Structure formats: C-alpha cells, structure tokens
Amino acid sequence: MSTLSVPLPLEAFKKPVEKVVLSSEQEEIIKLKTERDAILLCHNYQIDSVQQVSDYVGDSLGLARKAAETDSKIIVFCGVHFMAETAKILNPSKTVLLPDLQAGCSLSDSCPAEKLAAYKKRNPEVYVVAYVNCSAEVKALSDVICTSGNAVQIVSQIPKNKEILFVPDQNLGQWVMGQTGRKMKLWPGSCYAHVLFTKESIERCRMQYPTAPVVAHPECIESVRDLADEVCSTEKMVRFCKENESDTFIILTETGMMHRLTRELPEKTFIAGPTDHCSCNDCRFMKMNTIPKLLDCLREGNPEILMEKSLIENAKLPIERMLSWS
C-alpha cells in the first residue's frame, strides 16, 4: 500500500503582497524584449521567475488568441513544443522561439500523426476534434481544435449526424461527453502529470482541509473529477477561486498554476493537490524552460520553430475554426 507524503504547510502557497525584486538576468530579458520587438507568452505551468517577466500568462486558449493578435516581430513561447507550433501556425511570417526545443508533451506524443492518419483512412467519415495538446501534424489531420476551456462549447456545435473522434486526451474527452451528452470515440491518451492524482490521495488531503473546495483540471481521471467541487481549465480556476467565498482551495493541476493563483489572489491560500508519492505535481517538460535558457534564446534568436508552409496552411484551418466558434 502506498503512503502519502504530508502536504506542504498551509503557508506554502500563500504569499504576502509585496513588490517583486527581479534578478539581473530577468532585467536583461525585459530589456532584450524591447530591443528585439519580442512578446513573451507564458503558460500557467511555467516556473515563477519566467512568469514574472512574461507579457502574458494564461492557458492554451488565451495564449492562442494572444499569438493570433500580436503585432510583435518575435514571439518567445515559454511552454511546450506544440504550443510554440500553434503560435507559428497563426503567425507564419513571424519568428517564433522556444527556449528549449526538447520541451515536449507526453499527451501530444500519445497520438502520433501516422496512427491518426491510418485511423482516418479506415474511418473516412469520422469528424476529428483535437485537443490543442497535439502536434502540428495531428492538427492538420483534424476538423476542429479545442482547449480545455472551450471543449464543451466546440463539441456542442458539431452537427449531430457526425461521428466524433476526440484526440488525444481520453479523460478530457470523457468529461466533455458527460457535459454535452454527446457520444464520442476517445483516443487512448493522457497527461502523465494529471493522472498521478488519485481518489485516495485527494480524499486524504480533503480530510486535512475539510472546508477547502477541490478544483480539478478535466485531464484528471474520472474518480478524481467526481470528488471535485469544480472541474475547469486553468484560466477558469482563477475566476472560480476569485468568486468563491472560501479562502483556501485544493488545486489539482500542475503546480506552476500556484504561482499565477497566489500572484493574482494573494489574500487566499492554495494547497497543491498531492499524489500518492509526493505533495506536488510538476511536469518535467514545462520545467525545462528556465531563466538562463530564456535569456540565451533572446540573445541568440534561437531555438526557432520552423515548419513547412503546407503543414502550416493545413493546421491553421482547424485552429481558426476553433477561434471563430469560441
């Protein structure tokens, strides 16, 4: 029987309101952004020091919108590879940089494009809804893209006579089916970080903080989602915690989200939902982007995201469909 590590103390994710003191490297990053006409887009799961120097911190949908509307010549994306690809697809004439090209995604890797192409060949009438956490090649094979924040809205707009294949996250797809009542075939993929939360680990945490609402990302498994008071995207987590009268919350997603929550809601306290093995849950890919790598990226103008024009054009169509539907 596995044992649960003791969750971090209540004060661990409660920060006083104070001015952030930036390091010399962070100051240089801010200076270089202006000199290079660069915008720094940052996912909620990035480390705190990277979030502090970013122009925009948000979820996949918010980042896609910012990438689509920016006038900056250079987009520096602090996230994982598929996110930077999305920015390039929406801005083919701009330079898109990713501090570490090895920052991948286990969920994206679970749906290889060649396997999806083979499935579509066997099932030519299927309508493919792809969660944005997938490669550009998978996006190009899809009919519409979605994020965790708009998946229910997107699926609800698909004609009833269409048979839907939802890729690559089976847990998000299962949750969307429950919300919409729409039957879908689910690709057997998952995020390794989110499936580490278990019913037992969260029940034990809840015993320690009985009045704290549990807020879970839909990539969590069903038995964990069933325990939650709210299941939502990371962006909606901020809104829920802001509007809820509680002053303490148990958060079930990647721990980088704690930085965003404590920065925007410093008067509230956030408990990182534990797994059966630890009291926090970091994505090793998200944590590959660091301040030194970001600084080198801006100094050198690489690593750069490069894609074939035909791939960009094919992948752009379902992304634009998502943006117009949402």
N, C-alpha and C positions, 0 to 999 in steps of 0.2 A: 504493500500500500504506500503510495507516495505521500510525502509530507509537504505541508505548505510553509513556505518561508513567511516570517512575520511581515505584514505590510509595513511600508515606510511610515514613520510617525506622522500624525495629523499635520504638523507644521511643514512637512517636506515640500508640499506644493501650495503653500500659502505665502505670498511674498508681500512685503510692505511696499507702499507706494514710494518709489524713490527714483532719482534720475539715474539712467544707465550710463556707466562710465565705459567708454569704448577703448579697446586696445589700439596700439599704433597700427597694427595690421588692419583692423576694422576701419580706422580713419583713412588709411590709404585706399581701401576698397571703395569707400564713399567718394573719395577724390577721383579715382580712376573711372568710376561710373559716369561722372560728369564729363570728364575729358574724352571718354570713348563714345559718349552718347548711348549709354547702355542702360537697360532696365533690368533689375534683378527680381525675378519671380521665384517665389519660395513656397514649397509645400508645407502644410501644417506639421509634418513629421520631421522636419529638419531640426538640427541642434539649435539651441537658443542663440548662440553667438552669430549664427548665419541669419536667423530670423531678424535679429536686431538691425542688420544692415540692409535688409531687403526693402524693395519698394512696394511689394505686395505679398502678403502671406495669406494663403487660402487653400481651398480644396480643389479637386480636379476641374470642376465646372467653372469656378471663379478664375482659375489660372488660364483655362482655355479662352474665356471671354477676354481677359486682360491681354493675352497673347494676340488675339484677333484684332484688338483695337489700338495697340500701341503704335506710336509714331517713332519710337527709338530705332536707331540703326542696328543695334546689337541687343539680343535677348540672352541673358545669362540665366539658365534654369537650374535652380537648386532643388532637385527632386531626383527622380529616377529616369532611366533612358526613354521609356515610352512617353513620358511627359514632355521631354525635350523634343522628341519626334513630333508630337502633336503641335508644339509651338512652331516647328519648322514647316509642317504641312500648312499651317494657317498663315505663315509668313515666308514663302519660298524665296523671296528676294533678300531677306534679311539674314544676318549672321546669327546663328543660334549656338550657344556654347553650353557645355555641361562640364562642371569641374572634374568629374571622374566618369569616364565612359564605361567603367565596369559596374556602375551603379544600376543594376538590373532589377528584376522583379520576379519572384517565384510564381506569382499568379500569371503574369504575362507568359512566362516560359511554359506554363502548363497547357497552353494552346498553340502548338506550332502551326504556322500557316499552311504547310503542306497537308497536315491532317485535316484541317478545316476545309481545304480545297477538295480533298478526297470525299469528305462527308457531303459537301455540296454537289459533287458530281453524282453521288448515289441518290441524293435527295434534291433535285434541281428546283423544286417549288418552295423550299424552305426559306423563311424570312429570318435573316440573321441579325439579332440585336447583340452588339458587342459592348461590354463594359469597357470604359476608356482604358482600363489597365490591360492593354494588349499591344502587340507590336503594330507598326505601320502596315505590315503585310496583311495582318488579320483585319485591320480596319478597312483595307482596300477590298477585302472579300465580303464585307458586311453591308447591310442595308441602312442601318442607323446605329449611331453610337449613343451611349448613355453614361451617366455617372451615378454614384450612389445617391446624390442629391436630387436627380431628376428621373431616375429609372422608372418609378411608378408612373410619372407623367408621360414619359416616352412610350412605354408599353401600352398605356391606355389609349393611345392614338393610332395604334396599328389596326388595320381592318380585321374584323372578327373572322373572316374566312382564311386568314393567313396562319399557316403553321409556323410557330416561332421556335427558333433555336437560340438559346441565351448562352453566350460565351463571355469570358471563361470561368466566372465565379459561380459555382453551384449554390453557395449559401446566399449570396445576394439575389440570385435568380429565384430561389425558393421563397425568400422573403417577399419579393415582388409578386410572385404568384399568390401568396396569401393576402397581399394588399389589394390586388386587382381582380382576383378570381379568375385570372387568365391562365389556362394551361400552357406550359412551355416545355420543350425538351431542354435539359440542362447539361452543359459541358462539365465533365468531372474535374474542375479546377478549384483551387482555393489559395488564400493567402496564408503562408506558413505562420505568420505572426498572429493573425486573428484567430486561427483555430487552436491556438495554445490555451485560450481561456476555456475553462471547463465549468460545468454546472456546480461541481463540488467546491472548486476554488472560490467561485463567486458567492456561493451560499455561506461559506465560512467568513468571507470578507464582510458580508452583509450582517452577520451576527455581531461583528465588531463595531460596525457603523449602521445600526438598525434604522436610523431616520434618514440616511442619505439615499436619494434617488440613484438608481443604476441607469447609466446612459451607455448604450451599446451601438457599435457600428454594425450595419447589416452583413458585413463579411464574417461576423461571428457565427458559430454553429447554432442550430435551432434551439437546443436546450438552454443555451446561454441567452439567446434573444428573448426566450419565453420568460426569463427572470427579470428582464429589463423594464424599467418604467418608461423608457423612451428608446426607440431604435431609429437612428438617423445618421446622416452624413456628418463629417467633422464640422462643416460650416454651420449646420443646424444645431450642433452641440452647443456652440457659443450662444445662439439665440435661446435655446431651451434653458440653459443654466442662468442666463441673464434674467429671463422672465419668471423662472421658478422661484418661489419664496424660500426654498431651502438654502442654507449657507454652506452645505457640504455635499459633494457628489462623488460617486464611484464611476470612473470613466473607463470604458472597455474599448480601447483602441491603442494604437502605437503611442508610446509615451511622449514623443515630441509634441503631441497635442497639448500637453500640460503647460508648455511654455506660452502658447497662444492664449489658453484659458486664464492662466494666472496674470498675464500681462494685461488682458482686457477686463478681467474681473478680479482685481487684486483683493477685494473685500471677501471673496469666497474661497473655499478650500476644496481641493480636488485630490481624490485618492486614486492612484494608478491601480486599476484592476489587476490582481495577481493571477498568475498561472499556478499550476501545481509544482512549479520548480523555482519560481522567483517572484519578487514583488514588483516587477516592472516588465515591460514587453517591448524591447527595441527591435526595429527592423534593421538588419545588418547592412542592407543596401542603402536605405535612406541615410544611415550614419556615415557613409563613405564620403560624402561631401563635407569638407572641413574648411576652416578659415584659410589655412595655408594653400590648399588646393584652389579655393576661390580666388585668392589673391594672384596666384600664378596664372590662372585662367584669364583674368583681366589684363595682366601684364603682357602675356604672350599671345592672346587671341585664339587660344585653343585649349582643350579639345573642341573641335567643331562638329556639329551634326551635319552630315552630308547624305543626301538622298537623291535617287533618280527622279527625274521630272515626271515620268509616267506613274511612279508609285505615289508621289505627292498628289497628283491630279486624281487618282483613283481613291486614295484615302481621304481626300478633302471632302468628297461628296457626302458621305455619311456623317461626318463631323458637322458640316454646315447644316445638314438636315436636323441634327440634334439641336444646334443653336437656334434654328428657326422655330422648332417645335417647343422649345423651352423659353 
